[in-house]
């Protein structure tokens, strides 16, 4: 589903953060992205999702070079969960999860009955349906993180990428999250890439890991 060839990442050609990245990732896999702070994990994720352009190399997504995807097309293939906070504007949990349907909504911006069912199922999967009418600003950090993951599920993409999704979760919630992610891979054939500092979780739940180590050493285990 994703093939990376000789990828070079950074923020401009004079600030290369990491290079010589190459891997293939397939449907049904839960893959960890491991590395120390500042080594390039988030930059890799931003590059895979076209938030920033690669300095060199190729990213092939669903047998199509990423440079040929429009933003809307890519949003129907990859969903991203990051550490950025959504708040304000009196948004409820329902409102935020419903944003996951944005790539599919018609020109009138109206949710269909199918969209509504998908939103409900996504919240049920993360066990937050009871919070649907609560304002997002009133939630704990852990609850907010679950909402953002539910939004990603509502987007119904074959690929999900999560950047440090367990940062604000307690021990039980971390394990429940990884258990859910692995179920999604195995039951729905999704490809999920997740970065985390929690090596115990990675070792227990992921099928394999991509490891970024200084100086510029990429490996797979």
C-alpha positions as CSV (number, residue, x, y, z in Angstrom):
1,X,0.0,0.0,0.0
2,X,3.0,2.3,0.7
3,X,6.4,1.9,-0.9
4,X,9.1,4.4,-0.1
5,X,12.2,4.5,-2.3
6,X,15.5,6.3,-1.3
7,X,13.5,8.9,0.6
8,X,15.3,12.1,1.9
9,X,13.3,14.2,4.4
10,X,13.8,17.7,5.8
11,X,12.4,21.2,5.5
12,X,14.6,22.4,2.6
13,X,17.5,21.0,0.7
14,X,20.0,22.6,3.1
15,X,18.4,21.0,6.1
16,X,18.2,17.3,5.5
17,X,17.0,15.5,8.7
18,X,17.1,11.9,7.4
19,X,17.8,10.1,4.2
20,X,18.1,6.7,2.6
21,X,14.7,5.6,3.9
22,X,13.2,2.6,2.0
23,X,10.4,0.3,3.0
24,X,7.2,-1.4,1.8
25,X,4.1,-1.5,4.1
26,X,1.1,-3.6,3.3
27,X,-2.6,-3.9,4.1
28,X,-3.2,-5.6,7.4
29,X,-0.1,-4.4,9.1
30,X,0.3,-2.4,12.3
31,X,3.8,-0.9,12.1
32,X,5.6,1.1,14.7
33,X,7.8,4.1,14.0
34,X,10.5,4.3,16.7
35,X,13.2,6.8,17.4
36,X,14.5,9.4,19.8
37,X,13.1,12.9,20.0
38,X,14.3,15.0,17.1
39,X,15.5,12.1,15.0
40,X,12.8,12.6,12.3
41,X,9.7,10.6,13.1
42,X,7.3,13.4,12.9
43,X,9.1,14.8,9.8
44,X,8.7,11.3,8.2
45,X,5.0,11.3,9.0
46,X,4.5,14.8,7.6
47,X,6.3,13.8,4.4
48,X,4.2,10.7,4.0
49,X,1.0,12.8,4.3
50,X,2.3,15.6,2.1
51,X,2.3,18.2,4.8
52,X,5.9,18.8,3.6
53,X,7.5,17.8,0.4
54,X,10.2,15.2,0.2
55,X,13.7,16.5,-0.6
56,X,14.4,13.4,-2.6
57,X,13.2,9.9,-3.4
58,X,9.7,8.6,-4.1
59,X,6.6,7.8,-2.1
60,X,4.2,5.4,-3.8
61,X,0.8,5.1,-2.3
62,X,-1.7,2.5,-3.6
63,X,0.6,2.1,-6.7
64,X,0.4,5.9,-7.4
65,X,3.2,8.4,-6.8
66,X,2.2,10.8,-4.0
67,X,3.0,13.8,-6.1
68,X,0.0,13.0,-8.3
69,X,-2.6,13.1,-5.4
70,X,-4.6,16.2,-4.8
71,X,-5.3,17.0,-1.1
72,X,-8.9,15.6,-1.3
73,X,-7.7,12.5,-3.0
74,X,-5.1,11.9,-0.4
75,X,-7.6,12.5,2.4
76,X,-9.6,9.6,1.0
77,X,-6.6,7.3,1.3
78,X,-4.7,8.4,4.4
79,X,-6.0,9.8,7.7
80,X,-3.7,11.3,10.3
81,X,-3.9,11.6,14.0
82,X,-1.4,14.0,15.5
83,X,-0.8,15.9,18.7
84,X,-2.3,19.2,17.5
85,X,-5.3,20.3,19.5
86,X,-8.7,21.2,18.0
87,X,-10.7,23.5,20.2
88,X,-12.9,26.5,20.3
89,X,-15.9,27.4,18.2
90,X,-18.2,25.4,20.6
91,X,-17.4,22.2,18.8
92,X,-18.9,19.0,20.3
93,X,-17.4,15.6,20.1
94,X,-19.9,14.8,17.4
95,X,-18.8,17.8,15.4
96,X,-15.2,16.8,15.5
97,X,-15.7,13.2,14.6
98,X,-18.0,14.3,11.8
99,X,-15.1,16.2,10.3
100,X,-13.7,12.9,9.3
101,X,-16.4,12.7,6.6
102,X,-15.4,16.0,5.0
103,X,-13.6,14.4,2.0
104,X,-16.9,12.6,1.0
105,X,-19.5,15.3,1.7
106,X,-21.4,16.7,-1.3
107,X,-21.2,20.3,-2.3
108,X,-24.1,21.2,0.0
109,X,-22.1,19.9,3.0
110,X,-24.9,17.7,4.2
111,X,-24.3,14.4,6.0
112,X,-26.1,11.4,4.6
113,X,-27.7,8.6,6.7
114,X,-24.6,6.5,5.8
115,X,-22.3,9.3,7.0
116,X,-24.2,9.5,10.3
117,X,-23.9,5.7,10.8
118,X,-20.2,5.7,10.1
119,X,-19.7,8.5,12.7
120,X,-21.7,6.6,15.3
121,X,-19.7,3.4,14.7
122,X,-16.4,5.3,14.9
123,X,-17.3,6.7,18.3
124,X,-18.6,3.3,19.5
125,X,-15.3,1.7,18.5
126,X,-13.4,4.1,20.8
127,X,-16.1,3.9,23.5
128,X,-16.9,7.6,23.4
129,X,-20.4,7.6,22.1
130,X,-21.7,8.8,25.5
131,X,-19.6,12.0,25.1
132,X,-21.1,12.9,21.7
133,X,-22.8,16.1,22.9
134,X,-20.0,17.3,25.2
135,X,-17.9,20.3,24.0
136,X,-14.4,19.3,23.0
137,X,-12.9,21.9,25.3
138,X,-14.5,20.2,28.3
139,X,-12.7,16.9,27.8
140,X,-9.6,15.5,29.4
141,X,-6.5,15.2,27.3
142,X,-7.0,11.4,27.1
143,X,-10.7,11.8,26.0
144,X,-9.7,14.4,23.3
145,X,-7.1,12.0,21.9
146,X,-9.8,9.3,21.6
147,X,-12.0,11.7,19.8
148,X,-9.2,12.5,17.3
149,X,-8.7,8.8,16.6
150,X,-12.5,8.3,16.2
151,X,-12.4,11.2,13.6
152,X,-9.7,9.3,11.8
153,X,-11.8,6.1,11.8
154,X,-14.8,8.1,10.4
155,X,-12.6,9.1,7.5
156,X,-12.6,5.4,6.5
157,X,-9.2,5.4,4.8
158,X,-7.3,2.3,4.1
159,X,-4.2,3.9,5.7
160,X,-4.1,5.5,9.1
161,X,-1.0,7.3,10.5
162,X,-0.8,8.2,14.2
163,X,1.9,10.4,15.7
164,X,2.3,9.7,19.4
165,X,-1.3,8.8,20.0
166,X,-0.8,7.5,23.5
167,X,0.9,10.6,24.9
168,X,-2.1,11.6,27.1
169,X,-3.6,8.1,27.8
170,X,-3.4,6.1,31.0
171,X,-2.0,2.6,31.1
172,X,-5.3,0.7,30.4
173,X,-6.3,3.1,27.7
174,X,-3.0,2.7,25.9
175,X,-3.4,-1.0,25.7
176,X,-7.0,-0.7,24.7
177,X,-6.0,1.7,21.9
178,X,-3.3,-0.6,20.5
179,X,-5.6,-3.6,20.8
180,X,-8.2,-1.7,18.8
181,X,-5.6,-0.6,16.2
182,X,-4.4,-4.2,15.7
183,X,-8.0,-5.4,15.3
184,X,-8.6,-2.8,12.6
185,X,-5.6,-4.0,10.7
186,X,-6.5,-7.7,11.0
187,X,-10.3,-7.4,10.6
188,X,-10.5,-4.5,8.1
189,X,-7.2,-4.9,6.3
190,X,-6.1,-1.4,7.2
191,X,-2.4,-0.4,7.1
192,X,-1.7,1.6,10.3
193,X,1.6,3.3,11.1
194,X,2.1,4.6,14.6
195,X,4.9,6.5,16.3
196,X,5.5,6.0,20.0
197,X,8.1,6.1,22.7
198,X,6.5,3.1,24.4
199,X,8.6,0.2,23.4
200,X,6.6,-2.3,25.4
201,X,3.4,-1.4,23.5
202,X,5.3,-1.6,20.2
203,X,6.8,-5.0,21.0
204,X,3.5,-6.4,22.2
205,X,1.1,-5.2,19.4
206,X,2.9,-4.2,16.2
207,X,3.8,-6.6,13.5
208,X,7.1,-4.9,12.9
209,X,8.8,-1.5,13.4
210,X,10.7,1.1,11.4
211,X,13.6,2.4,13.5
212,X,15.2,5.8,13.0
213,X,18.6,6.1,14.7
214,X,21.3,8.7,14.6
215,X,23.3,9.2,12.7
216,X,21.0,8.6,9.7
217,X,20.5,4.8,10.2
218,X,17.1,3.4,9.1
219,X,16.3,-0.3,9.9
220,X,13.3,-2.6,10.1
221,X,12.7,-5.2,12.7
